Every structure is written in C-alpha cells, then in structure tokens.
Amino acid sequence: MRRKVALRSTLLIAAPLLTAALPALAQEAPGMIISIVGGLAPEDLLNIRATASPGGKVEARLPNGAAVKNYGCKLVNNYPWCKVEDTQDAHITGWAPARYLSPNNPAPAPEDAAAPATEAAAPQEAVAPQPSEAPTPDIAARLGGNKPADPPSAADIGRTAMQDAYGLAFAASAHAESDAPAPDAAGDIPCARHIGQPMTRCEISVARKDGDSAVTVTWPDGGTRVINFHGGQPAGSDSPDAFRFTREGTLNMIRVGVSERFEITDALALGE
C-alpha cells in the first residue's frame, strides 16, 4: 500500500504566492509557458518521468496546483507528453502527460533530453584592481553597529514552504517504492480508457497473496487502475464507479464505469 503525505496546509499557504510569480516566470525562455498540474485524484501525485513513456523512470512527483515550466509537447504512441521543469527546483525536470497540464504548450518539445538552458556567460579577463581611496565608513560602522538583516519576504517564505512540501512528498514516495516487493507477474493486456477509444495495450504488474491477486494497470498516457481478483474471479477495482465483468473461457472482460475496458486472462491474473 502506498504511503501518503498530507501537504494541504503547506500548499494552501504557498499557492497564492506562486500564482503571483507566474507572469515573471513565463518570460524566462522563448517558447516556454507556465502550466499548472491538475486533474489528479485527491492525495495523488503526478509522475515526472525521465522519458516520455509510462514506463520511464520516475524522477519526481508533483501535486495538484504545482506550477511547471512547459517547454513543449510531442506525441508518443498517439498520446501527448510535455517536457517540464519545476518552477521552484530546476533539478526536477522530465516528461509529464499533457492531460494533467493546463494550459498546454503548442510548441514542439525540444529534441534534447534536457530543457533549454540559458547560454553560459563568456569568461571575462581578469581586471587588475585599481587603487582607490578607502570609502568613509557610515555612521553605523563608526559607532560599531551593524545594519540589521532584512526579514524574509512573503515570496521567500512561500517558496521555501513549497520546496519543503515537494521534498517531503518525493522522499516519502521514493521510500515507499523502495520498500515495495517485486511483482509476481508482469506483462501487457488489451485496454481502453475513454468512450469510443479502440483497444490498445497497457502494461500491468500482478501481486498475488493467499489465492487472491491485485492487477495494477498502467495507462499509456499515465495513471493506473487496480483490478482485484478474489476466489478466482474479478471482484472489484480501486475506482468508485460501477464494476462488472463477463467471462469467455479463461478470459475476463472487465468494465469499470462507462468507458474503461480490460481483458485479463486467468493465467496472467491468478498464475493458473
């Protein structure tokens, strides 16, 4: 079971400050826009992957409301993926499904793996210091006093809070992943996510225990659905929508809600 970290209080404090900073951030690179992460389930986090693929290595995870620099998008197996970078931490960069970003960037994604970087400043020749008269110390220095440090601004406080929230969420999820046992089986199955969509292929992993199993289906454009088997038959899912299935021999044809469809064999789900 995944561990979840409650970040609502911290994110609520930082969100107004982050929103105020978006216009300035959007000017940093040509072709770049600011997108907001959204459409995730409550308490869920968006995977930022090293490659534009649902099987790509997870570099970081961001919550609903996070702002990212969007450098452009491209189609991978007919699903749009965008090259992004966290506005608060330039080390968090990678690919994310476009369906969780708003607005989307119509510009093509950069060809290189990294987001566009500013041109490095050319080295300058060292200039020998010119002798000058020592400046006259101000009155505070003459009296032995020091100018008090400026208190942190609201923007600094918000930025620090957001960075702490991201770091806490990523550390917790990474630790949970490291503790997760290896799946009992893996492969791919026919699946469809939307109404009218033809069946495609989804990667799955299977965890079995005491005759029951949980099949985790990964959608090609990101996100997962868990199908539970009990007593040798499909028994439900992690979705609140209606669950139903029919069987043809050892093939289970499963529907979740009005649009999601899966075809899972007994051999894959139960190891029979």
Backbone torsions as a table, in degrees:
resi	resn	phi	psi	omega
1	MET	NA	135.5	-178.4
2	ARG	-72.0	145.3	174.4
3	ARG	-87.9	140.3	-178.0
4	LYS	-118.2	145.5	-179.7
5	VAL	-118.6	126.3	-179.7
6	ALA	-80.9	118.1	-176.5
7	LEU	-120.9	9.1	-169.8
8	ARG	-59.3	-45.2	-175.2
9	SER	-62.0	-46.2	-178.6
10	THR	-63.8	-43.4	-177.2
11	LEU	-68.3	-35.0	178.9
12	LEU	-65.0	-34.5	178.5
13	ILE	-68.8	-42.4	-172.2
14	ALA	-83.9	-22.9	-172.5
15	ALA	-58.8	-46.9	179.9
16	PRO	-61.3	-38.2	180.0
17	LEU	-67.3	-39.1	179.6
18	LEU	-65.7	-40.3	179.7
19	THR	-62.5	-39.2	-179.8
20	ALA	-65.1	-26.1	-176.9
21	ALA	-88.3	-7.3	-173.7
22	LEU	-61.6	-43.4	-178.8
23	PRO	-57.4	-40.6	-179.9
24	ALA	-68.1	-38.7	-178.9
25	LEU	-65.3	-33.0	-176.2
26	ALA	-67.5	-13.3	-178.7
27	GLN	-90.9	1.0	-169.9
28	GLU	-73.4	-32.7	-175.9
29	ALA	-144.5	138.6	178.5
30	PRO	-64.7	140.2	180.0
31	GLY	80.1	-1.6	-179.0
32	MET	-100.2	140.0	173.0
33	ILE	-127.3	167.4	175.5
34	ILE	-98.2	124.9	176.6
35	SER	-114.3	151.0	179.0
36	ILE	-109.7	133.0	177.9
37	VAL	-72.4	132.9	179.6
38	GLY	-160.9	173.1	177.6
39	GLY	84.2	5.4	178.8
40	LEU	-83.5	156.3	173.9
41	ALA	-67.4	154.7	178.3
42	PRO	-53.4	136.2	179.2
43	GLU	69.8	2.5	179.1
44	ASP	-86.3	161.6	180.0
45	LEU	-128.2	145.8	179.9
46	LEU	-85.8	126.3	177.7
47	ASN	-74.9	127.0	170.7
48	ILE	-100.8	114.7	-170.5
49	ARG	-106.5	154.6	-178.6
50	ALA	-68.7	-29.4	178.1
51	THR	-129.3	159.7	-178.7
52	ALA	-79.2	72.1	-176.9
53	SER	-158.7	142.5	177.0
54	PRO	-63.9	-15.3	176.8
55	GLY	-98.0	3.3	-179.5
56	GLY	-68.0	154.8	179.9
57	LYS	-62.2	134.3	179.1
58	VAL	-79.7	116.0	180.0
59	GLU	-88.8	-31.9	-178.3
60	ALA	-165.9	171.8	176.2
61	ARG	-135.4	138.1	-178.1
62	LEU	-125.3	146.7	-177.4
63	PRO	-89.7	170.9	170.3
64	ASN	-53.9	137.8	178.2
65	GLY	91.9	-10.2	178.6
66	ALA	-69.2	144.2	178.3
67	ALA	-101.8	134.4	179.2
68	VAL	-130.7	151.2	170.5
69	LYS	-79.6	123.5	-177.5
70	ASN	-106.8	111.6	-175.0
71	TYR	-91.5	-2.3	-179.5
72	GLY	134.7	165.3	-174.1
73	CYS	-130.1	161.8	176.1
74	LYS	-149.0	158.5	178.9
75	LEU	-89.0	131.7	174.2
76	VAL	-128.1	112.3	-175.7
77	ASN	54.6	41.6	177.8
78	ASN	70.1	13.8	175.5
79	TYR	-118.3	130.6	-179.0
80	PRO	-78.0	132.3	174.7
81	TRP	-123.8	144.8	-177.4
82	CYS	-120.0	143.4	175.1
83	LYS	-83.4	121.8	-173.4
84	VAL	-131.3	162.2	175.0
85	GLU	-145.1	134.1	179.5
86	ASP	-62.5	134.5	-179.5
87	THR	-69.9	-19.4	-177.2
88	GLN	-99.9	-17.3	-176.9
89	ASP	-147.3	106.0	-176.7
90	ALA	-65.9	-14.1	177.7
91	HIS	-75.8	-18.7	178.4
92	ILE	-90.5	99.8	-178.0
93	THR	-144.3	149.7	-179.1
94	GLY	163.6	-151.2	-175.0
95	TRP	-118.5	143.8	179.1
96	ALA	-140.2	147.8	176.8
97	PRO	-61.8	134.3	-176.2
98	ALA	-63.6	-25.7	-176.0
99	ARG	-65.6	-17.4	179.1
100	TYR	-100.6	10.2	-178.1
101	LEU	-121.5	137.5	178.4
102	SER	-144.7	128.1	-5.2
103	PRO	-78.4	167.9	175.8
104	ASN	-89.5	151.6	-179.7
105	ASN	-92.3	118.5	179.8
106	PRO	-72.9	-11.5	-179.0
107	ALA	-69.7	148.2	176.7
108	PRO	-67.1	147.4	179.9
109	ALA	-67.7	148.2	177.2
110	PRO	-62.7	147.8	-177.3
111	GLU	-71.9	-36.1	-177.6
112	ASP	-76.2	163.4	-175.1
113	ALA	-72.1	-23.9	-176.2
114	ALA	-101.0	155.6	176.7
115	ALA	-68.7	153.3	-179.5
116	PRO	-55.8	135.7	-179.8
117	ALA	-113.2	152.8	178.0
118	THR	-68.8	147.7	-177.2
119	GLU	-65.0	133.6	-178.4
120	ALA	-64.5	140.9	-179.6
121	ALA	-69.4	138.1	-179.7
122	ALA	-70.2	140.7	179.6
123	PRO	-64.1	143.8	-179.9
124	GLN	-110.3	147.1	177.9
125	GLU	-68.0	141.9	178.5
126	ALA	-67.4	136.2	179.7
127	VAL	-109.9	125.5	-179.4
128	ALA	-64.9	133.2	-179.9
129	PRO	-65.3	139.1	178.7
130	GLN	-92.9	135.3	178.4
131	PRO	-62.6	139.0	178.9
132	SER	-146.2	163.2	179.2
133	GLU	-70.0	140.7	177.7
134	ALA	-64.8	133.7	-179.7
135	PRO	-66.4	147.3	178.1
136	THR	-70.9	124.7	-179.3
137	PRO	-62.1	145.3	179.5
138	ASP	-75.1	176.4	-173.5
139	ILE	-63.6	-34.5	-179.2
140	ALA	-66.1	-40.9	179.7
141	ALA	-67.0	-39.8	-179.0
142	ARG	-64.9	-30.4	-179.9
143	LEU	-88.7	1.0	178.6
144	GLY	81.9	11.6	-179.5
145	GLY	-93.1	167.9	177.5
146	ASN	-126.8	145.7	176.9
147	LYS	-70.6	126.4	-178.8
148	PRO	-64.4	145.0	179.3
149	ALA	-65.8	142.4	178.2
150	ASP	-67.1	136.4	177.2
151	PRO	-66.5	151.9	179.4
152	PRO	-62.8	142.3	179.3
153	SER	-78.0	167.4	177.7
154	ALA	-62.0	-36.2	179.1
155	ALA	-64.7	-40.6	178.4
156	ASP	-63.3	-42.1	179.7
157	ILE	-63.3	-44.4	179.9
158	GLY	-64.0	-40.6	-179.7
159	ARG	-63.8	-43.1	179.2
160	THR	-64.4	-41.0	179.3
161	ALA	-63.0	-41.6	180.0
162	MET	-65.6	-42.2	178.9
163	GLN	-63.0	-40.9	178.2
164	ASP	-62.9	-40.2	-179.3
165	ALA	-64.7	-45.6	178.8
166	TYR	-61.4	-45.3	-178.3
167	GLY	-62.2	-40.4	-179.9
168	LEU	-65.4	-43.8	-179.6
169	ALA	-64.9	-43.6	-177.7
170	PHE	-67.6	-41.5	-179.7
171	ALA	-63.4	-41.5	-178.9
172	ALA	-67.2	-43.5	-178.6
173	SER	-68.8	-37.5	178.5
174	ALA	-65.0	-39.0	178.8
175	HIS	-66.4	-39.6	179.1
176	ALA	-64.3	-39.4	179.4
177	GLU	-65.0	-39.2	-177.8
178	SER	-66.7	-26.8	-180.0
179	ASP	-86.1	-11.9	-175.3
180	ALA	-70.7	135.7	178.8
181	PRO	-71.8	158.3	177.9
182	ALA	-67.1	144.7	-179.9
183	PRO	-66.3	153.3	177.8
184	ASP	-77.0	-23.9	178.6
185	ALA	-157.7	159.4	178.4
186	ALA	-150.3	161.0	179.6
187	GLY	168.0	-150.0	175.8
188	ASP	-145.7	155.3	-176.1
189	ILE	-136.6	160.8	170.5
190	PRO	-68.2	139.0	-178.4
191	CYS	-156.1	160.9	173.5
192	ALA	-150.7	142.5	-174.0
193	ARG	-108.3	-31.6	-172.4
194	HIS	-118.3	158.1	179.5
195	ILE	-62.5	131.9	178.9
196	GLY	80.0	-3.1	-179.5
197	GLN	-79.1	131.5	175.4
198	PRO	-67.1	155.8	179.9
199	MET	-63.9	138.4	175.2
200	THR	-125.6	-163.6	-180.0
201	ARG	-113.4	135.1	177.6
202	CYS	-121.7	137.3	174.7
203	GLU	-73.7	145.3	179.0
204	ILE	-135.3	158.6	167.8
205	SER	-133.7	146.6	-173.9
206	VAL	-123.3	129.6	173.7
207	ALA	-115.8	124.1	-176.9
208	ARG	-115.1	143.7	177.7
209	LYS	-158.3	126.3	175.4
210	ASP	52.8	41.3	177.2
211	GLY	85.3	-12.9	176.9
212	ASP	-100.5	166.8	179.4
213	SER	-151.0	156.1	175.2
214	ALA	-124.9	119.6	-179.2
215	VAL	-101.7	115.0	178.3
216	THR	-95.7	116.0	-178.9
217	VAL	-99.6	128.7	177.7
218	THR	-104.7	119.7	-179.8
219	TRP	-69.6	148.7	179.6
220	PRO	-60.3	-28.5	-179.3
221	ASP	-100.3	17.1	177.8
222	GLY	101.0	157.0	-177.8
223	GLY	91.5	162.9	-177.0
224	THR	-137.5	162.7	170.9
225	ARG	-138.1	133.4	179.9
226	VAL	-105.4	124.3	177.1
227	ILE	-108.7	123.5	-178.4
228	ASN	-98.4	139.2	175.8
229	PHE	-116.2	135.6	178.5
230	HIS	-143.3	134.8	-179.8
231	GLY	63.9	27.3	177.6
232	GLY	83.3	7.1	-178.9
233	GLN	-137.7	158.3	173.7
234	PRO	-59.5	136.1	-174.3
235	ALA	-123.1	-14.0	-178.7
236	GLY	159.6	-175.4	-179.6
237	SER	-143.8	178.7	177.5
238	ASP	-87.9	10.1	177.3
239	SER	-98.0	144.8	176.0
240	PRO	-75.5	-8.5	-178.0
241	ASP	-73.6	164.5	-177.4
242	ALA	-59.9	141.8	-178.6
243	PHE	-121.2	130.1	177.8
244	ARG	-151.4	159.2	-179.3
245	PHE	-154.6	159.2	170.4
246	THR	-131.6	158.9	-178.3
247	ARG	-122.5	140.1	170.0
248	GLU	-126.3	98.7	-174.6
249	GLY	66.9	-118.1	179.1
250	THR	-103.3	12.5	179.5
251	LEU	-100.2	127.2	177.5
252	ASN	-102.0	118.0	177.3
253	MET	-102.2	109.9	-167.6
254	ILE	-112.4	140.6	173.9
255	ARG	-126.5	137.4	175.5
256	VAL	-123.2	120.5	-175.7
257	GLY	67.8	-149.3	-177.3
258	VAL	-98.0	-8.4	-171.4
259	SER	-127.5	-31.9	-173.0
260	GLU	-78.6	132.0	-178.9
261	ARG	-133.8	142.0	-179.1
262	PHE	-142.0	147.6	173.3
263	GLU	-126.7	111.2	-174.3
264	ILE	-127.4	127.5	178.9
265	THR	-83.2	155.6	176.2
266	ASP	-61.1	-37.5	-178.0
267	ALA	-61.4	-39.1	-178.8
268	LEU	-76.0	-42.2	-176.0
269	ALA	-77.4	-40.4	-171.5
270	LEU	-110.0	-10.3	-179.4
271	GLY	77.0	20.9	-177.8
272	GLU	-90.0	NA	NA
